[in-house]
Every structure is written in structure tokens, then in C-alpha cells.
Amino acid sequence: MITGRKGSILVFILALIVLLSVLCMRLMQETVQELRHVSQFHRRDDLRMHAYSALDVSVGVLNEFMLVERTLYSPSQGWGNPLSYSEISPLDPTVKWSISLVDESGKVPISTIAEKDLVSLFSVMRAEGDSLVNEDDGQPFYDSLMDWQDADEEERDEGAEDDYYEDLEFPYFTPGKKIQNFEEFRMVKGFAYDPDDPDESGLFYTAEGSETIHLKNFRESFSFFHNGPVNINTASPYLVKFLCGDDDSLYDEVIAGPSSSSGDPYFKSMNDPKLAQLRSNRSISTSTTASVFRVLVTVTKGKANFQLHAILASGNAAQPKSQGRGAKVAPKPRSPQNTKMQYPFRILSIRENENLID
């Protein structure tokens, strides 16, 4: 009997040891995870310093090309990969960084595009690749967008004002100002999928809420920050196709690059014979120069990471204007610090650790 009791006590003690071991292992795992999480925030200031250093590298490379070349035409000039050109690497060998530099002036200013061009674009999207495009198909989307932005409450023929949005399951009002980002299109009638009107909705978003190919093409072709002529050198193939209209041969010529006599892989002048006809198809202004740039810097160290997203504009770039209900706001002047430093670019927008800037 005593032997049985001793055996029971031994089994109990062993089970208790196993339980405590499991709890200790679990506690150690939680502690390690917590330390890793906290360490990321301790490293963030260090990564932030590296990110802004990489941004300055981009600015320095762009400014050097502006001083030497006088004009920026295309990333193929050499400024498209600032890190490769500068041959600069982080002082800390455990830190890795990358820079994505995109010419934002290769996009159409969304705030200044003419009605006929926007209606035509929406009509082409509705045609879904069909060669027969009904120009009237784009009018409802244009009317809805204009009603969303204007200050009055007069509903356009095929648009929607507050009365429409108030009757939705989750009601809201039109903002009465220029659309601010691509995600906002999700709220505008016709652009998001409407189960009650499936044939006339879902241009930018599917029934599941994911983006359509049309929004992808629209995002690559339009800008909320650039307010000048479109740089044909960096325009997306979709935008070039739209600018060429129904002329497929013109599209092939523009995509192929400048005349062989120029010796450069990019256009330097709108007087190039290949671009002469381009200007007559749409009312969208075009050019061959870059003036607004989108910079995405990513810095990593172990599992910690930091992202810096900035929009830069050269001194001669046209600046976008914001518009509210019945009021126009002029673009902000350079800050005293920016002027004192003689910083070569105006910073239109800058964000930290955000996936999107517009």
C-alpha cells in the first residue's frame, strides 16, 4: 500500500514538472516575441534616419542630372536608379535599403482633364476591349463623379447627389470637393459594384470589393499631384493607347521611341514627327520632360522595416490646387526652412509607414 502511494506521488510530481516545463517554455516564447516587437520600435529611429538619407540620395541624383543635363526626360537618362548611380550603401552592413523612383509627370492631372476626354476614357473601359465603343456609356460615370465633387445639389442627368447616397444601407453625403484619392472612388455611384444595378456599376471595384483592371489602368495613368503636361516618355502603355485613339499604327510608333536620327531612347521634343499627330487626338497636353517624382524608400534591418513615401516637384513644376465647396485654395508657398536650405525640390507630400499615398 505504501509503495502504491509513493508511486502515485512520484507520478504527480513528474506530471507537475512536465506542466511547469510547458508553462516555462510558453512564457519564454511570449517573452522572446515581446522583445522582438519592442526591438522594432527601438530600431525605428535608426531606420528612419537611413530612410531620409536614402531620400536625400534620390534628391541629390535628380539635382545632379538637372544641373548637368539641364532637362530630365526619362529614367533611362540614368536617374531612375539612384542607388546604382550614386554607389552609396548604408554605413551599417546589417541595414538594407531600396529606392523606387517613378516619374509622376507621366500621368494626367486628374483635376484638369476635360469632360470629353474623361467620358471617352470611361466609355473605352465599359467597352471591355470591344472595338465598337459607345461614347455615351461613359457619361453616367462622369456625371456621378462631377456630382460627387461639385458644391451644388443639382443632380446631373445621369449623376447622383445626396438624395441617392442617403438612401443607401449605410448613408453618407457627397463631400463637395475634388476627389482626394483612388480609394474614394469606392464611394461614388457606378464605380463600386451595386447589386441593384450590376450592369451599370462595378467599373473600378468588383462585387467582392477588389480592384478591377480598369482601376489599375486608371491609377497608372492619373495623378493627384502632377498638374502639368503629360511626359510622353514615361506615360503608361494604356495611357499612350488612349492618347493615340483608334490609330494603332501611331501607338506602335510612339511606343517604339523617337526617330532614329535623334540617337536617344526617349523623346526630347514634341516636334518629333512621331508626336505631331498625337496632339490632335485628345485635348490632354503632352510634353517630353519630367517635373514631379514619386519616391518610395524601404529600409530593413532583420525583421524590422521602415517605409518612406514622398512626392517631389521641381521648381518649375505646376502645383495642384485643392478645391472645397465654393472655395479655391492656392498651393502653399515654400516653407522658410526650404527656402533657406535652397532645397532643389518642393515636397508635395510625405508619409511614413503607409502603403499608399493617394
Secondary structure, 3 states (H helix, E strand, C coil): CHHHHHHHHHHHHHHHHHHHHHHHHHHHHHHHHHHHHHHHHHHHHHHHHHHHHHHHHHHHHHHHHHHHHCCCCCHHHCCCCHHHHHCCCCCCCCCEEEEEEEEHHHCEECCCCCHHHHHHHHHHHHHCCCCCCCHHHHHHHHHHHHHHHCCCCCCCCCCCCHHHHHCCCCCCCCCCCCCCCHHHHHHCCCCCCCCCCHHHCCCCECCCCCECHHHHHHHHHEECCCCCCEECCCCCHHHHHHHHCCCHHHHHHHHHCCCHHHCCCCCCCCCCHHHHCHHHHCCCCEECCCCEEEEEEEEEECCEEEEEEEEEEECCCCCCCEEECCEEECCCCCCHHHHHHCCCEEEEEEEECCCCCC
